[in-house]
Amino acid sequence: MAMIDDLCDQLARDVLAAMDETGDDKLHDKISKILIDVSPTTQEVYLKAIRVLLAERRAREFLDRTLAAKRTGAAAPAGPRLVPDTGH
């Protein structure tokens, strides 16, 4: 299944780049709906890749802002809100 992982990872990267270029923050959902009609397995792998890439992007942006604040003496950005572990 390495081929499906590679294809979906590249598709997810291309979709994120297209989202940046077009400003369409729902483009990944539109692509997902096309995939579910053709191959639920492909859609599942694609969505995993999108989630991973979006999470990495958000974490990296926070890291970059935190380091920039430290280097310039500015206030650090507010960290994420901690949600208590409810056991689920």
C-alpha contacts under 8 A as a table, 3 or more apart, distances in Angstrom:
res1	aa1	res2	aa2	distance
1	M	4	I	5.49
1	M	5	D	6.55
2	A	5	D	5.08
2	A	6	D	6.12
3	M	6	D	5.12
3	M	7	L	6.07
4	I	7	L	5.10
4	I	8	C	5.94
4	I	42	T	6.90
4	I	45	V	7.48
5	D	8	C	5.28
5	D	9	D	5.92
5	D	45	V	6.55
5	D	46	Y	7.91
6	D	9	D	5.16
6	D	10	Q	6.20
7	L	10	Q	5.29
7	L	11	L	6.11
8	C	11	L	4.91
8	C	12	A	5.97
8	C	42	T	7.11
8	C	45	V	6.29
8	C	46	Y	4.76
8	C	49	A	6.85
9	D	12	A	5.11
9	D	13	R	6.24
9	D	46	Y	6.63
9	D	49	A	5.54
9	D	50	I	7.83
10	Q	13	R	5.06
10	Q	14	D	6.11
11	L	14	D	5.05
11	L	15	V	6.03
11	L	46	Y	7.41
12	A	15	V	5.05
12	A	16	L	6.17
12	A	28	H	7.79
12	A	46	Y	6.33
12	A	47	L	7.98
12	A	49	A	6.12
12	A	50	I	5.43
12	A	53	L	7.87
13	R	16	L	5.20
13	R	17	A	6.27
13	R	50	I	7.74
13	R	53	L	7.65
14	D	17	A	5.10
14	D	18	A	6.14
15	V	18	A	4.93
15	V	19	M	6.03
15	V	27	L	7.11
15	V	28	H	6.30
16	L	19	M	4.92
16	L	20	D	6.29
16	L	28	H	7.43
16	L	50	I	7.94
17	A	20	D	5.12
17	A	21	E	6.24
18	A	21	E	4.92
18	A	22	T	5.87
18	A	23	G	7.94
18	A	24	D	7.99
19	M	22	T	5.26
19	M	23	G	5.32
19	M	24	D	5.10
19	M	25	D	5.77
19	M	26	K	7.83
19	M	27	L	6.27
19	M	28	H	7.80
20	D	23	G	5.38
20	D	24	D	7.42
20	D	25	D	7.97
24	D	27	L	5.56
25	D	28	H	7.36
26	K	29	D	5.33
26	K	30	K	6.61
27	L	30	K	5.07
27	L	31	I	6.30
28	H	31	I	5.18
28	H	32	S	6.12
28	H	50	I	7.64
29	D	32	S	4.92
29	D	33	K	6.31
30	K	33	K	5.24
30	K	34	I	6.58
31	I	34	I	5.16
31	I	35	L	6.36
32	S	35	L	5.07
32	S	36	I	6.24
32	S	43	Q	5.84
32	S	46	Y	7.51
32	S	47	L	7.17
33	K	36	I	5.23
33	K	37	D	6.59
34	I	37	D	5.54
34	I	38	V	6.83
35	L	38	V	5.22
35	L	39	S	5.61
35	L	40	P	6.67
35	L	42	T	6.52
35	L	43	Q	5.07
36	I	39	S	5.30
36	I	40	P	4.66
36	I	41	T	7.97
36	I	42	T	7.59
36	I	43	Q	5.47
37	D	40	P	7.15
39	S	42	T	5.26
39	S	43	Q	6.32
40	P	43	Q	4.97
40	P	44	E	6.16
41	T	44	E	5.17
41	T	45	V	6.43
42	T	45	V	5.26
42	T	46	Y	6.05
43	Q	46	Y	5.03
43	Q	47	L	6.05
44	E	47	L	5.24
44	E	48	K	6.31
45	V	48	K	5.16
45	V	49	A	6.34
46	Y	49	A	5.11
46	Y	50	I	6.22
47	L	50	I	4.97
47	L	51	R	6.12
48	K	51	R	5.20
48	K	52	V	6.20
49	A	52	V	5.18
49	A	53	L	6.10
50	I	53	L	5.20
50	I	54	L	5.99
51	R	54	L	5.22
51	R	55	A	6.00
52	V	55	A	5.19
52	V	56	E	6.13
53	L	56	E	5.10
53	L	57	R	6.07
54	L	57	R	5.02
54	L	58	R	6.21
55	A	58	R	5.24
55	A	59	A	6.11
56	E	59	A	5.11
56	E	60	R	5.96
57	R	60	R	5.17
57	R	61	E	6.16
58	R	61	E	5.15
58	R	62	F	6.30
59	A	62	F	5.17
59	A	63	L	6.17
60	R	63	L	4.93
60	R	64	D	6.03
61	E	64	D	5.09
61	E	65	R	6.18
62	F	65	R	5.16
62	F	66	T	6.07
62	F	77	P	7.54
63	L	66	T	5.07
63	L	67	L	6.17
64	D	67	L	5.24
64	D	68	A	6.06
65	R	68	A	5.07
65	R	69	A	6.09
65	R	76	A	7.37
65	R	77	P	6.69
66	T	69	A	5.22
66	T	70	K	6.30
66	T	76	A	5.35
66	T	77	P	6.10
67	L	70	K	5.05
67	L	71	R	6.13
68	A	71	R	5.15
68	A	72	T	6.14
68	A	74	A	7.96
69	A	72	T	5.27
69	A	73	G	5.70
69	A	74	A	4.57
69	A	75	A	5.83
69	A	76	A	5.28
69	A	77	P	7.66
70	K	73	G	5.23
70	K	74	A	6.40
70	K	75	A	7.55
70	K	76	A	6.83
71	R	74	A	7.81
85	D	88	H	7.46
